[in-house]
């Protein structure tokens, strides 16, 4: 199967090709002002490579949903799912190698950034056996990786920028090739743009953007002026997957269309000034008609004395029985039961702590349990104990473990409790995959970094003997897990 696709032609009619295999290893950056033809270029790239490689499109404007009809892409409406569902969809996309379009046009910018970050994070955290090659196309990338804080919340900017940085900086080893398009290089985070080795630069007018584009293309500053003169749909290309020297490319035609099109000129109305004034002011003072609803029949008049007698005959109104407030011990036992039930659910560790805390408070209210005085930190620590199988943290057996856990960060507490319980029971330490699931990741390397962190902090001691068996000790508790193959 050929991995070359034709993206367009030079002004002299020579075909310009993109090597998809090389693109997967070197990534692509597209720049052009609004109306320069960026979306047309991305559409051409997606259409020509649809039969060659898996495609994932982050679409903030819903422009690429038409790919579903022609090429079978699955359209995912970001507004219809929660955080946990988006994460599961991202994981299944890598597992089943589906080409998808994540449409975010129904969301506000903050929610777009959070949804895209959750989605990209799930793609990035897929297990090693699912690291199939895929093009990840992000349109309007300056929204998801802004160079400076704007009107969006700091949380949304942080998680979105982190996901985009992972995609462009570390995605290659996981088979993810970032293709990002932006209106202005100055608005795109430099550490994201710097990871691309292929460039297609379209028309732009601001000096700072022209200079940056010229630098990326290896052109002299005085040659940057020609970027301003590029026609719509014309780009300057450079990179190992395109050409070794800057080359002008007229992007070829496409088979699908965008949901929105550039408005054209329409003939103006021929009505005279007087007629137009009459149309604008006619009936301006008249309120719009309201639908008429049938009026109910008038109620019969009731004699006041008769009404008083009837009220007196009914006797006193029964008071609403007060719901007894559960005892503190009952409250705690019920909360522990809810935490243990949540810990048994599949993929619970892959959900954000905020989502889990909201779910926990709702379950408590459904059972009439007061959650006053309970904060997110208390919940995270209680949930970590439930994940480790510590059914009752106040049991004297776990007192030393719980006290020692106060020195462990919240996100690392569940794996620490699991290791501590195994050591206290004399059982083998769980393997890296089990610890990764408890830690909420699919990457065994993150587990290795976690163990290194806990060991440097003096909380655990990892020992591997000459036969390759690993055991983990807790010096503060004087216990060690049984050895097991590392």
C-alpha positions as CSV (number, residue, x, y, z in Angstrom):
1,X,0.0,0.0,0.0
2,X,1.4,3.4,-1.0
3,X,1.8,5.9,1.9
4,X,2.1,8.9,-0.4
5,X,-0.9,11.2,-1.0
6,X,-1.2,14.2,-3.4
7,X,-2.0,17.3,-1.4
8,X,-2.0,19.7,-4.4
9,X,0.2,21.2,-7.1
10,X,2.8,23.8,-7.6
11,X,2.0,26.9,-9.7
12,X,3.7,25.0,-12.6
13,X,1.4,22.0,-12.3
14,X,3.8,19.6,-10.6
15,X,2.1,17.3,-8.0
16,X,3.1,17.9,-4.4
17,X,3.0,14.7,-2.2
18,X,3.0,14.1,1.5
19,X,4.6,10.9,2.8
20,X,2.2,9.7,5.5
21,X,4.7,7.4,7.1
22,X,7.1,10.2,7.5
23,X,4.3,12.5,8.7
24,X,3.5,10.1,11.5
25,X,7.0,10.5,12.8
26,X,7.5,14.2,12.3
27,X,4.1,15.9,12.7
28,X,2.6,18.9,10.9
29,X,1.8,22.6,11.7
30,X,-0.5,24.6,9.5
31,X,-0.9,28.4,9.8
32,X,-3.1,30.8,8.0
33,X,-5.5,33.7,8.7
34,X,-9.2,33.2,8.6
35,X,-10.2,32.6,5.0
36,X,-6.8,31.5,3.9
37,X,-7.9,27.9,3.3
38,X,-6.7,26.0,6.4
39,X,-9.8,23.9,6.8
40,X,-9.8,23.2,3.1
41,X,-6.2,21.9,3.4
42,X,-7.0,19.8,6.4
43,X,-10.0,18.3,4.6
44,X,-7.9,17.5,1.6
45,X,-5.3,15.8,3.8
46,X,-8.0,13.8,5.7
47,X,-9.8,12.7,2.5
48,X,-6.7,11.5,0.7
49,X,-5.3,9.6,3.7
50,X,-8.6,8.2,5.0
51,X,-7.9,4.7,3.4
52,X,-4.3,4.8,4.7
53,X,-4.3,5.6,8.4
54,X,-6.7,5.9,11.3
55,X,-7.8,9.5,11.8
56,X,-9.0,11.4,14.9
57,X,-10.3,15.0,14.4
58,X,-10.8,17.5,17.2
59,X,-13.4,19.8,15.6
60,X,-14.4,22.9,17.5
61,X,-16.7,24.3,14.8
62,X,-18.3,21.1,13.6
63,X,-16.9,21.6,10.1
64,X,-15.6,18.0,9.5
65,X,-18.7,16.0,10.4
66,X,-19.4,15.6,6.7
67,X,-16.5,13.1,6.6
68,X,-18.9,10.6,8.1
69,X,-21.1,10.3,5.0
70,X,-18.3,9.9,2.5
71,X,-15.6,8.0,4.5
72,X,-17.4,6.4,7.4
73,X,-16.0,8.5,10.3
74,X,-17.9,8.2,13.5
75,X,-19.1,11.6,14.8
76,X,-19.0,12.0,18.6
77,X,-21.0,14.9,19.9
78,X,-19.0,16.2,22.8
79,X,-22.0,17.9,24.4
80,X,-23.8,14.6,24.8
81,X,-21.3,12.9,27.2
82,X,-19.8,13.4,30.6
83,X,-16.1,13.3,31.5
84,X,-16.0,9.6,32.2
85,X,-17.9,8.7,29.0
86,X,-15.5,10.8,26.9
87,X,-12.5,9.0,28.5
88,X,-14.1,5.6,27.8
89,X,-14.8,6.6,24.2
90,X,-11.2,7.7,23.7
91,X,-9.9,4.3,25.1
92,X,-12.2,2.3,22.8
93,X,-11.2,4.4,19.8
94,X,-7.6,3.3,20.2
95,X,-8.7,-0.3,20.9
96,X,-10.9,-0.6,17.8
97,X,-8.9,1.8,15.6
98,X,-11.9,3.8,14.6
99,X,-11.7,7.0,12.7
100,X,-13.7,9.7,14.5
101,X,-14.7,13.3,14.6
102,X,-15.1,14.9,18.0
103,X,-17.6,17.7,17.4
104,X,-17.4,20.4,20.1
105,X,-19.5,23.2,18.4
106,X,-22.3,22.9,21.0
107,X,-20.0,23.6,23.9
108,X,-18.6,26.8,25.4
109,X,-14.9,27.4,25.1
110,X,-14.1,26.3,28.6
111,X,-16.0,23.0,28.1
112,X,-14.4,22.5,24.7
113,X,-11.0,22.6,26.3
114,X,-11.8,20.3,29.1
115,X,-13.6,17.8,26.8
116,X,-10.7,17.8,24.3
117,X,-8.2,17.3,27.1
118,X,-10.1,14.4,28.6
119,X,-10.3,12.8,25.1
120,X,-6.7,13.3,24.2
121,X,-5.6,12.1,27.6
122,X,-7.5,8.8,27.0
123,X,-5.8,8.4,23.6
124,X,-2.4,9.0,25.2
125,X,-2.9,6.6,28.1
126,X,-3.9,3.6,26.0
127,X,-1.9,0.4,26.8
128,X,1.2,-0.4,24.8
129,X,-0.5,-3.1,22.7
130,X,-2.9,-0.5,21.3
131,X,-0.4,2.0,20.1
132,X,-1.5,1.9,16.5
133,X,-0.6,4.8,14.2
134,X,-3.2,7.6,14.0
135,X,-3.3,11.1,12.7
136,X,-4.7,13.4,15.4
137,X,-5.9,16.6,13.6
138,X,-6.7,19.6,15.9
139,X,-8.3,22.6,14.1
140,X,-8.0,26.0,15.8
141,X,-5.2,24.7,17.9
142,X,-4.6,28.2,19.5
143,X,-7.8,27.6,21.4
144,X,-6.5,24.4,23.0
145,X,-2.9,25.4,23.5
146,X,-2.9,29.2,24.1
147,X,0.4,31.0,24.5
148,X,-1.1,33.1,27.3
149,X,-4.0,33.1,29.7
150,X,-7.1,34.7,28.3
151,X,-10.8,34.7,29.2
152,X,-10.9,31.0,30.0
153,X,-10.4,29.5,33.4
154,X,-6.9,28.6,34.6
155,X,-8.0,25.0,35.2
156,X,-9.3,24.6,31.6
157,X,-6.2,26.2,30.1
158,X,-3.9,24.0,32.3
159,X,-5.5,20.6,31.4
160,X,-5.9,21.5,27.7
161,X,-2.4,22.8,27.3
162,X,-1.0,19.7,29.1
163,X,-2.9,17.3,26.8
164,X,-1.8,19.2,23.6
165,X,1.8,19.2,24.9
166,X,1.7,15.4,25.5
167,X,0.3,14.9,22.0
168,X,3.0,16.9,20.2
169,X,6.0,16.1,22.5
170,X,5.4,12.5,23.5
171,X,2.7,11.2,21.2
172,X,5.0,9.9,18.5
173,X,6.1,6.9,20.6
174,X,2.5,6.0,21.1
175,X,1.6,6.2,17.4
176,X,-0.1,9.6,17.7
177,X,0.9,12.1,15.0
178,X,-0.3,15.6,15.8
179,X,-1.6,17.8,12.9
180,X,-2.4,21.2,14.3
181,X,-3.8,24.2,12.5
182,X,-3.8,27.7,13.9
183,X,-4.8,31.2,12.7
184,X,-1.8,32.8,14.4
185,X,1.5,31.4,15.5
186,X,1.8,34.1,18.1
187,X,-1.3,32.8,19.9
188,X,-0.1,29.2,19.9
189,X,2.1,27.9,22.8
190,X,5.7,27.7,21.6
191,X,6.4,24.3,23.2
192,X,3.5,22.8,21.2
193,X,4.5,24.5,17.8
194,X,8.2,23.7,18.2
195,X,7.6,19.9,18.0
196,X,6.4,19.9,14.4
197,X,8.9,19.3,11.7
198,X,6.6,19.8,8.7
199,X,5.0,23.2,7.9
200,X,2.3,24.5,5.6
201,X,2.1,28.3,5.9
202,X,-0.8,30.2,4.4
203,X,-1.6,33.9,4.0
204,X,-1.0,36.1,7.1
205,X,-0.7,39.8,7.5
206,X,0.8,40.6,10.9
207,X,4.5,41.1,11.0
208,X,5.1,38.9,14.0
209,X,3.4,36.0,12.4
210,X,5.1,36.5,9.1
211,X,8.5,36.6,10.7
212,X,7.8,33.4,12.8
213,X,6.5,31.6,9.7
214,X,9.6,32.7,7.7
215,X,11.9,31.4,10.4
216,X,10.2,28.0,10.5
217,X,10.4,27.8,6.7
218,X,14.1,28.7,6.8
219,X,13.6,31.9,4.8
220,X,15.3,35.2,5.3
221,X,13.4,38.0,7.0
222,X,13.2,40.0,3.8
223,X,11.5,37.1,2.1
224,X,8.7,37.0,4.7
225,X,6.7,39.6,2.7
226,X,5.7,37.0,0.1
227,X,3.6,35.2,2.8
228,X,1.3,38.2,2.8
229,X,0.8,37.8,-1.0
230,X,-0.3,34.2,-1.0
231,X,-3.7,33.5,-2.6
232,X,-6.5,31.7,-0.8
233,X,-5.8,28.0,-0.8
234,X,-2.1,28.5,-1.5
235,X,0.5,27.5,1.1
236,X,4.3,27.3,1.4
237,X,5.4,23.8,2.4
238,X,8.5,22.5,4.0
239,X,9.5,19.4,5.9
240,X,10.8,15.8,5.6
241,X,7.3,14.6,4.7
242,X,6.7,17.4,2.1
243,X,9.9,18.9,0.5
244,X,13.5,19.7,1.5
245,X,13.1,23.3,0.3
246,X,10.2,25.6,0.6
247,X,7.7,25.0,-2.1
248,X,4.5,26.7,-3.1
249,X,1.4,24.5,-3.0
250,X,-2.1,25.1,-4.5
251,X,-4.3,22.7,-2.4
252,X,-6.3,20.4,-4.6
253,X,-10.1,19.9,-4.6
254,X,-12.1,18.1,-2.0
255,X,-15.2,15.8,-2.1
256,X,-16.9,16.8,1.2
257,X,-18.0,20.2,2.3
258,X,-18.1,22.2,5.6
259,X,-21.3,22.8,7.5
260,X,-20.6,26.6,7.2
261,X,-19.6,28.3,4.0
262,X,-18.3,31.8,3.3
263,X,-21.4,34.0,2.5
264,X,-21.5,35.3,-1.1
265,X,-23.0,38.5,-2.4
266,X,-26.8,38.6,-2.8
267,X,-28.7,41.2,-4.7
268,X,-30.1,44.0,-2.5
269,X,-33.9,44.5,-2.3
270,X,-35.4,46.9,-4.9
271,X,-38.0,48.5,-2.6
272,X,-38.0,52.3,-2.4
273,X,-37.1,54.2,0.7
274,X,-40.8,54.9,1.5
275,X,-41.7,51.2,1.0
276,X,-38.9,50.0,3.2
277,X,-39.8,52.5,5.9
278,X,-43.4,51.2,5.8
279,X,-42.2,47.6,6.1
280,X,-40.0,48.4,9.1
281,X,-42.6,50.4,11.0
282,X,-45.9,48.7,10.0
283,X,-47.8,47.5,13.1
284,X,-44.8,48.3,15.4
285,X,-47.1,49.4,18.2
286,X,-49.4,46.3,18.0
287,X,-48.5,43.5,20.4
288,X,-48.2,40.1,18.9
289,X,-51.3,37.9,19.1
290,X,-51.4,35.5,22.0
291,X,-53.0,32.1,21.7
292,X,-56.4,31.9,23.4
293,X,-56.8,29.2,26.0
294,X,-60.2,28.0,27.2
295,X,-61.1,29.6,30.5
296,X,-62.2,27.3,33.3
297,X,-65.8,27.5,34.4
298,X,-66.3,29.9,37.4
299,X,-66.3,28.3,40.8
300,X,-69.5,28.4,42.8
301,X,-69.5,30.9,45.6
302,X,-69.1,29.4,49.0
303,X,-70.8,30.8,52.1
304,X,-68.2,32.0,54.6
305,X,-70.0,30.4,57.6
306,X,-70.3,27.1,55.8
307,X,-66.7,27.1,55.0
308,X,-65.7,27.9,58.6
309,X,-67.8,25.0,59.9
310,X,-66.2,22.6,57.4
311,X,-62.7,23.6,58.5
312,X,-63.6,23.2,62.1
313,X,-65.1,19.8,61.5
314,X,-61.9,18.4,59.9
315,X,-59.9,18.9,63.1
316,X,-56.3,20.0,63.4
317,X,-54.0,19.4,60.5
318,X,-51.5,16.5,61.1
319,X,-47.9,17.7,61.3
320,X,-45.4,16.3,58.9
321,X,-43.3,13.7,60.8
322,X,-39.7,14.8,61.1
323,X,-37.1,12.5,59.6
324,X,-34.9,11.3,62.4
325,X,-31.3,12.5,62.0
326,X,-29.0,9.4,61.8
327,X,-26.4,9.0,64.6
328,X,-22.8,9.9,63.7
329,X,-21.8,6.3,63.9
330,X,-24.6,5.3,61.5
331,X,-23.6,8.1,59.1
332,X,-20.0,7.0,59.0
333,X,-20.9,3.3,58.5
334,X,-23.2,4.3,55.6
335,X,-20.5,6.4,54.0
336,X,-18.0,3.6,54.2
337,X,-20.6,1.3,52.6
338,X,-21.1,3.7,49.7
339,X,-17.3,4.2,49.2
340,X,-16.8,0.4,49.1
341,X,-19.6,0.1,46.5
342,X,-18.1,2.8,44.4
343,X,-14.6,1.2,44.6
344,X,-16.0,-2.1,43.1
345,X,-17.2,-0.4,39.9
346,X,-15.3,-0.9,36.7
347,X,-13.0,2.0,35.5
348,X,-13.8,4.0,38.7
349,X,-10.1,5.0,39.1
350,X,-10.1,6.5,35.6
351,X,-12.6,9.1,36.5
352,X,-11.7,12.5,37.8
353,X,-11.8,13.1,41.6
354,X,-14.3,15.9,41.1
355,X,-16.7,13.6,39.3
356,X,-16.4,10.8,41.9
357,X,-17.0,13.3,44.7
358,X,-20.2,14.6,43.1
359,X,-21.3,11.0,42.6
360,X,-20.6,10.2,46.3
361,X,-22.5,13.3,47.6
362,X,-25.5,12.4,45.5
363,X,-25.6,8.8,46.8
364,X,-25.3,10.1,50.3
365,X,-28.3,12.5,49.9
366,X,-30.3,9.6,48.3
367,X,-29.9,7.7,51.6
368,X,-30.6,10.7,53.8
369,X,-27.0,11.0,54.9
370,X,-25.7,14.5,55.8
371,X,-22.5,15.4,54.0
372,X,-21.9,18.6,56.0
373,X,-18.3,18.9,57.1
374,X,-17.1,16.5,54.4
375,X,-14.6,18.0,51.9
376,X,-13.0,16.6,48.8
377,X,-9.7,15.8,50.5
378,X,-11.5,13.6,53.1
379,X,-13.4,11.9,50.3
380,X,-10.2,11.1,48.3
381,X,-8.5,9.6,51.3
382,X,-11.6,7.5,52.2
383,X,-12.0,6.4,48.6
384,X,-8.3,5.4,48.4
385,X,-8.8,3.2,51.5
386,X,-11.8,1.5,49.8
387,X,-9.8,0.9,46.6
388,X,-7.2,-0.9,48.7
389,X,-9.8,-3.1,50.4
390,X,-9.6,-1.4,53.8
391,X,-13.3,-1.6,54.5
392,X,-13.2,0.3,57.8
393,X,-10.3,2.8,58.1
394,X,-11.1,3.3,61.8
395,X,-10.3,-0.4,62.6
396,X,-7.3,-0.5,65.0
397,X,-5.5,-2.8,62.6
398,X,-5.1,0.0,60.1
399,X,-4.3,2.8,62.5
400,X,-0.6,2.8,61.7
401,X,-1.2,2.6,58.0
402,X,-3.6,5.5,58.0
403,X,-1.3,7.6,60.0
404,X,1.6,6.8,57.7
405,X,-0.6,7.6,54.7
406,X,-0.9,11.2,55.9
407,X,2.6,11.8,54.4
408,X,1.5,10.5,51.0
409,X,0.0,12.7,48.3
410,X,-3.7,12.1,47.6
411,X,-3.2,10.8,44.1
412,X,-0.6,8.2,45.2
413,X,-2.5,7.1,48.3
414,X,-4.5,4.2,46.8
415,X,-1.4,2.3,45.4
416,X,0.4,3.0,48.7
417,X,-2.5,1.5,50.7
418,X,-2.6,-1.6,48.4
419,X,1.2,-2.2,48.9
420,X,0.8,-1.7,52.7
421,X,-2.1,-4.1,53.0
422,X,-0.2,-6.7,51.0
423,X,2.8,-6.3,53.3
424,X,0.7,-6.6,56.4
425,X,-1.0,-9.7,55.1
426,X,2.4,-11.2,53.9
427,X,1.1,-11.4,50.4
428,X,3.0,-10.6,47.2
429,X,3.1,-7.0,46.0
430,X,0.5,-6.4,43.2
431,X,2.2,-6.3,39.7
432,X,2.6,-3.1,37.7
433,X,-0.6,-3.5,35.8
434,X,-2.7,-3.9,38.9
435,X,-1.0,-0.9,40.5
436,X,-1.6,1.1,37.3
437,X,-5.3,0.3,37.4
438,X,-5.5,1.5,41.0
439,X,-3.4,4.6,40.1
440,X,-5.9,5.4,37.3
441,X,-3.5,5.0,34.4
442,X,-2.6,2.5,31.6
443,X,1.1,3.3,31.7
444,X,3.3,0.9,33.7
445,X,6.1,3.6,33.5
446,X,4.0,5.9,35.6
447,X,3.9,3.2,38.2
448,X,7.7,2.9,38.2
449,X,8.0,6.6,38.7
450,X,5.5,6.4,41.5
451,X,7.5,3.6,43.3
452,X,10.7,5.7,42.8
453,X,9.0,8.7,44.4
454,X,7.7,6.8,47.4
455,X,11.1,5.2,47.9
456,X,13.0,8.5,47.7
457,X,10.5,9.8,50.3
458,X,11.5,6.9,52.6
459,X,8.0,5.4,52.7
460,X,8.9,2.1,51.0
461,X,12.0,0.1,50.1
462,X,11.9,-1.9,46.8
463,X,14.2,-4.9,46.7
464,X,14.9,-7.1,43.7
465,X,16.9,-10.3,44.3
466,X,19.2,-12.0,41.7
467,X,16.4,-14.3,40.6
468,X,14.4,-11.2,39.5
469,X,11.8,-11.4,42.3
470,X,10.6,-8.1,43.8
471,X,9.5,-7.4,47.3
472,X,8.4,-4.1,48.8
473,X,9.0,-3.2,52.5
474,X,7.5,-0.5,54.7
475,X,10.3,0.4,57.2
476,X,8.0,2.5,59.4
477,X,5.7,-0.5,59.9
478,X,8.4,-3.2,59.9
479,X,6.6,-5.4,57.3
480,X,7.5,-6.6,53.8
481,X,5.5,-8.1,50.9
482,X,6.3,-11.6,49.8
483,X,8.7,-11.8,46.8
484,X,7.2,-12.1,43.3
485,X,8.5,-11.9,39.7
486,X,9.0,-8.2,38.9
